[in-house]
Amino acid sequence: MGEKKPSKKIFEYLDYREFLKDYYNQKKEANPAFSLRVFSDKIGFKAKDFISRVMNGDKNLSSQSIPKVASGLRLGKHETEFFIALVKFNQAETTEERNSAFGEMQAVLKVVRFAEKQHLLGHAQYMVYSHWRHLTIRSLIGMYGFDGDYEALARRVHPRITAEEAKASVKLLEDCMLIKKGKNGKYVLTENAITTGDRTSKLALRGFHQDCLKLAADSIDRDPPGTRHISGLTLGISQEGYERIVERINAFRKEIALIAEEDENSDKVFQLQFALFPVGGKG
């Protein structure tokens, strides 16, 4: 079994002595045999009263003993970084040293919060790209707002979906922090524009693009020519030519996104796909 950490995370402390006291008290509560002598042995101190004197503020931790304590407590990488900065913060002799240590603490917290956010969003983010309707509904909410009428929302999606599917999409988008409920009770976007970026699962994107390309194929029969644009080219190019075209496509995609962002009279949601793939040649 692994070490049971204090229920209060180290990142919530501004005093490392309080953290050590809470750690000790929790271990003592779980096992009455856990004494200050055992605690000192655990973190590698020969003087059995040393850790007690540290917790009481009579002694400071030296730069050599700080990592030893962190190792004895089996702190993780970011926990250790924060613990080291926290000790420096508490034992600083000047305001400049204290501010510097506090800056180090905040830097660690920024990384930790980002990592935790990414972990929490990982599954939800995968689900957002698992079906085309989720981002369509997000765009509709951005244009019209949403007051909770799932039937009306579902009717705006093309091709049509059910009210239950619309409800599931809204919940997912809210869980993923892509929409939020405003003070007036209506849902609004948290950001005007999003992109798949580098962190989105490649597996999720593969399914998303497959869905959207199928929608494009179905649109040929489903939608009248004046409401959709589908065109293509068959090209003979080298790898260098391919890379130049991809570069231009990426730049053009950003231009298109800017046009959409600046359009104040939007009333429809369109899906634009770019597809450049091999159909013949060597290999």
Legacy VTK file of the C-alpha trace (Angstrom):
# vtk DataFile Version 3.0
C-alpha trace
ASCII
DATASET POLYDATA
POINTS 283 float
0.000 0.000 0.000
1.172 3.555 -0.778
1.561 6.404 1.653
-1.677 8.016 2.716
-1.227 11.759 2.241
-2.929 14.388 4.430
-6.479 15.071 3.275
-5.449 18.723 2.881
-3.022 19.033 -0.027
0.365 20.628 0.554
-0.498 23.244 -2.080
-3.108 24.654 0.322
-0.519 25.548 2.989
1.365 28.777 3.617
3.327 27.309 6.555
5.360 24.140 6.129
5.386 23.580 9.906
1.587 23.364 9.874
1.840 20.872 7.034
4.266 18.712 9.040
2.019 18.896 12.129
-1.039 17.852 10.127
0.907 15.039 8.497
2.080 13.774 11.883
-1.349 14.074 13.512
-3.027 12.181 10.703
-0.459 9.377 10.879
-0.811 9.293 14.667
-4.591 9.098 14.421
-4.366 6.207 11.967
-1.691 4.415 14.012
-1.234 5.309 17.710
2.234 3.718 17.624
3.413 6.401 15.212
5.524 8.603 17.509
7.763 11.614 16.994
10.715 9.195 17.248
9.243 7.103 14.422
8.550 10.270 12.439
12.181 11.400 12.828
13.437 7.983 11.750
11.102 8.058 8.744
12.573 11.276 7.403
16.166 10.368 8.286
17.051 12.475 11.356
19.325 11.006 14.015
18.270 13.502 16.672
14.898 12.181 17.750
13.579 15.532 18.968
14.701 17.486 15.906
11.467 17.218 13.910
9.468 18.170 17.009
11.593 21.309 17.428
11.135 22.136 13.723
7.352 21.820 13.983
7.340 24.016 17.093
9.410 26.688 15.359
12.522 26.243 17.512
14.608 24.928 14.606
14.754 25.557 10.879
15.328 23.054 8.116
18.688 23.393 6.371
19.004 23.376 2.585
20.437 19.847 2.888
17.594 18.539 5.048
14.687 19.927 2.990
14.914 17.339 0.163
15.510 14.630 2.790
12.195 15.516 4.470
10.386 15.628 1.121
11.767 12.197 0.226
10.835 10.765 3.638
7.276 12.042 3.201
7.237 10.518 -0.296
6.137 13.742 -1.897
5.640 13.817 -5.655
7.676 15.980 -8.040
5.484 19.096 -7.877
4.760 18.555 -4.177
8.516 18.488 -3.515
9.070 21.646 -5.566
6.301 23.405 -3.645
7.592 22.127 -0.278
11.094 23.453 -0.988
9.704 26.859 -1.979
7.368 26.855 1.038
10.250 26.234 3.449
12.234 29.045 1.820
9.159 31.291 2.111
8.713 30.583 5.833
12.419 30.803 6.693
13.207 33.888 4.582
15.096 36.594 6.436
14.289 39.457 4.097
11.192 40.641 2.246
13.034 40.143 -1.047
13.773 36.502 -0.230
10.202 35.940 0.926
8.748 37.453 -2.260
11.099 35.397 -4.397
10.073 32.184 -2.639
6.409 33.103 -2.940
6.935 33.574 -6.678
8.393 30.058 -6.859
5.344 28.706 -5.009
3.002 30.426 -7.458
4.944 29.062 -10.428
4.513 25.510 -9.129
0.828 26.111 -8.424
0.321 27.365 -11.971
1.776 24.142 -13.385
-0.197 21.962 -10.960
-3.512 23.706 -11.633
-2.965 23.467 -15.375
-2.108 19.764 -15.092
-5.161 19.086 -12.919
-7.386 21.017 -15.306
-6.033 19.095 -18.275
-6.548 15.799 -16.452
-10.139 16.659 -15.605
-10.870 17.862 -19.115
-9.115 15.000 -20.867
-12.073 12.613 -21.069
-14.645 15.367 -21.614
-12.505 16.919 -24.339
-12.288 13.551 -26.075
-16.080 13.305 -25.921
-16.573 16.801 -27.406
-14.888 15.654 -30.612
-16.568 12.239 -30.573
-19.624 13.564 -32.463
-20.108 16.531 -34.783
-23.308 17.713 -33.049
-21.492 18.875 -29.875
-19.602 21.702 -31.567
-22.614 22.520 -33.743
-24.678 23.051 -30.594
-21.902 25.140 -29.095
-21.997 27.417 -32.163
-25.797 27.660 -31.995
-25.612 28.673 -28.340
-23.029 31.298 -29.306
-25.393 32.771 -31.899
-28.752 32.517 -30.153
-28.032 31.832 -26.495
-29.882 28.991 -24.801
-32.597 29.148 -22.164
-33.147 25.420 -21.552
-35.577 24.571 -24.368
-33.918 21.406 -25.684
-36.656 20.736 -28.237
-36.088 24.134 -29.856
-32.328 23.669 -29.748
-32.576 20.230 -31.402
-34.717 21.676 -34.215
-31.936 24.105 -35.127
-29.462 21.257 -35.740
-29.142 20.019 -39.338
-29.517 17.110 -39.856
-32.056 16.903 -37.013
-31.192 15.408 -33.620
-33.383 14.569 -30.619
-33.986 16.755 -27.566
-32.204 14.139 -25.439
-29.143 14.337 -27.675
-29.211 18.129 -27.419
-29.434 17.888 -23.623
-26.472 15.489 -23.479
-24.404 17.855 -25.649
-25.186 20.865 -23.466
-24.149 18.965 -20.330
-20.909 17.843 -21.968
-20.065 21.352 -23.170
-20.716 22.714 -19.681
-18.569 19.988 -18.083
-15.811 20.880 -20.531
-16.160 24.592 -19.636
-16.927 25.541 -23.241
-20.260 27.090 -22.188
-21.567 28.468 -18.907
-24.859 29.634 -17.472
-25.025 33.410 -17.160
-26.700 35.435 -14.394
-29.893 35.637 -16.443
-30.098 31.822 -16.585
-29.125 31.606 -20.261
-26.110 29.666 -21.466
-23.304 31.599 -23.179
-19.885 30.732 -24.596
-16.814 30.919 -22.375
-14.628 31.660 -25.428
-15.596 33.055 -28.835
-13.428 30.589 -30.737
-11.757 27.243 -30.035
-9.349 25.099 -31.988
-8.432 21.431 -31.775
-4.854 22.389 -30.834
-2.043 19.963 -30.033
-3.537 18.453 -26.871
-6.735 17.084 -28.331
-6.646 13.314 -28.695
-5.668 12.204 -32.205
-8.136 9.342 -31.875
-10.951 11.771 -31.110
-10.014 13.981 -34.049
-9.876 11.010 -36.386
-13.477 10.110 -35.582
-14.547 13.759 -35.727
-13.105 14.296 -39.206
-14.592 11.019 -40.434
-18.007 12.170 -39.190
-17.661 15.569 -40.844
-16.473 14.161 -44.179
-19.511 11.855 -44.165
-21.715 14.905 -43.477
-20.099 16.609 -46.468
-20.817 13.603 -48.690
-24.438 13.428 -47.474
-24.828 17.182 -48.055
-24.442 16.669 -51.821
-27.858 14.969 -51.915
-29.412 16.602 -48.871
-28.786 20.324 -49.389
-29.526 22.459 -52.482
-26.431 23.826 -54.317
-27.068 27.422 -53.241
-26.685 26.455 -49.553
-23.445 24.464 -49.757
-20.169 24.615 -51.657
-18.255 21.478 -52.551
-15.300 21.514 -54.924
-12.062 19.651 -55.444
-8.843 19.243 -57.416
-6.783 16.232 -58.470
-3.133 17.320 -58.366
0.276 15.947 -59.272
2.735 17.316 -56.693
5.971 16.507 -54.848
6.443 16.258 -51.088
7.710 19.830 -51.156
4.595 20.917 -53.055
2.422 19.075 -50.555
4.060 20.872 -47.637
3.634 24.261 -49.316
-0.063 23.586 -49.901
-0.586 22.477 -46.292
1.089 25.675 -45.106
-1.277 27.738 -47.269
-4.298 25.756 -46.059
-3.345 26.407 -42.430
-3.011 30.140 -43.103
-6.285 30.209 -45.026
-8.082 28.347 -42.220
-7.057 31.096 -39.814
-8.349 33.739 -42.222
-11.697 31.939 -42.446
-11.908 31.710 -38.646
-11.288 35.467 -38.402
-14.057 36.200 -40.924
-16.474 34.108 -38.850
-15.366 35.773 -35.620
-15.968 39.247 -37.070
-19.374 38.348 -38.559
-21.923 40.087 -36.314
-24.971 38.829 -38.254
-24.342 35.080 -38.190
-27.522 32.978 -38.214
-26.337 29.588 -39.537
-23.690 27.048 -38.579
-21.475 25.677 -41.357
-18.883 22.919 -41.213
-15.782 23.545 -43.336
-13.435 20.600 -43.978
-10.070 20.574 -45.731
-8.940 17.249 -47.151
-5.688 16.679 -49.053
-4.791 13.002 -49.421
-2.905 10.669 -51.794
-4.810 8.748 -54.502
-1.866 7.552 -56.595
1.915 7.546 -57.057
4.965 5.751 -55.671
4.848 3.565 -52.595
LINES 1 284
283 0 1 2 3 4 5 6 7 8 9 10 11 12 13 14 15 16 17 18 19 20 21 22 23 24 25 26 27 28 29 30 31 32 33 34 35 36 37 38 39 40 41 42 43 44 45 46 47 48 49 50 51 52 53 54 55 56 57 58 59 60 61 62 63 64 65 66 67 68 69 70 71 72 73 74 75 76 77 78 79 80 81 82 83 84 85 86 87 88 89 90 91 92 93 94 95 96 97 98 99 100 101 102 103 104 105 106 107 108 109 110 111 112 113 114 115 116 117 118 119 120 121 122 123 124 125 126 127 128 129 130 131 132 133 134 135 136 137 138 139 140 141 142 143 144 145 146 147 148 149 150 151 152 153 154 155 156 157 158 159 160 161 162 163 164 165 166 167 168 169 170 171 172 173 174 175 176 177 178 179 180 181 182 183 184 185 186 187 188 189 190 191 192 193 194 195 196 197 198 199 200 201 202 203 204 205 206 207 208 209 210 211 212 213 214 215 216 217 218 219 220 221 222 223 224 225 226 227 228 229 230 231 232 233 234 235 236 237 238 239 240 241 242 243 244 245 246 247 248 249 250 251 252 253 254 255 256 257 258 259 260 261 262 263 264 265 266 267 268 269 270 271 272 273 274 275 276 277 278 279 280 281 282
